[in-house]
Amino acid sequence: MGDALRVLVCDDQQLVRAGFVTILDAQPGLEVIGEAGDGRTAVELALELRPDVVVMDIRMPVLDGIEATRLLAGPDVVDPLTVLVVTTFDLDQHVYDALRAGAAGFLLKDARPAELVAAVHTVAAGESLLAPAVTRRLVGRFAERIRDVSPRGAAARELAMLTPRELEVLRLIAVGSSNAEIADELVISHETVKTYVSRILTKLALRDRVQAVVFAYRTGLVTP
């Protein structure tokens, strides 16, 4: 399939897993290269196959999806993989833990097939990773816990590294705005937004937009 995105599907429910595989494999530009029914197998296959995106269920036997995500994409992983977590909306704590473990984003299990396909492309591109409503509900709910991680003086020093315009962009990222929405809000081009996002991630030594959202809440730049 040439330059197709290579996807590994991990879910302990066979029907759900088969559904994901069928949907993704039917799309041009996507190729399912493997599937796993438990977290340990998911980690082993992911390390062996090095897919572009790992679609990871949270609740799985042997090793849960959160720990599997940490092993594949956590802060101590030298060459992290891109993990898209799938979950149900009532598991806020689990999703929060998954994002802290290094997940690039997450998708609700009742999402439409087109949303699954779009989510895989989105996380593979490292762009708009969290839907606005979910960002506000999820990260906002745990903002106090996140903010406790960083001393006030350290937060101020980190924020001082950014220009006023970069701070504006970071605030919009933190409330879940996509690059297109940021461009409209600030009346700048899409390419300029991408440049600002890249600068923010580089200056703050952040891996992706999920980490940028957590950083913004942790430092108090935005509040729930």
Sequence and secondary structure as in RCSB ss.txt:
>XXXX:A:sequence
MGDALRVLVCDDQQLVRAGFVTILDAQPGLEVIGEAGDGRTAVELALELRPDVVVMDIRMPVLDGIEATRLLAGP
DVVDPLTVLVVTTFDLDQHVYDALRAGAAGFLLKDARPAELVAAVHTVAAGESLLAPAVTRRLVGRFAERIRDVS
PRGAAARELAMLTPRELEVLRLIAVGSSNAEIADELVISHETVKTYVSRILTKLALRDRVQAVVFAYRTGLVTP
>XXXX:A:secstr
 TT EEEEEE S HHHHHHHHHHHHTSTTEEEEEEESSHHHHHHHHHHH  SEEEEESS SSS HHHHHHHHHST
T SS   EEEEE TT HHHHHHHHHTT SEEEETT  HHHHHHHHHHHHHT   S HHHHHHHHHHTHHHHHTTS
 HHHHHHHHTTS HHHHHHHHHHHTT  HHHHHHHHT  HHHHHHHHHHHHHHTT  SHHHHHHHHHHTTSS  
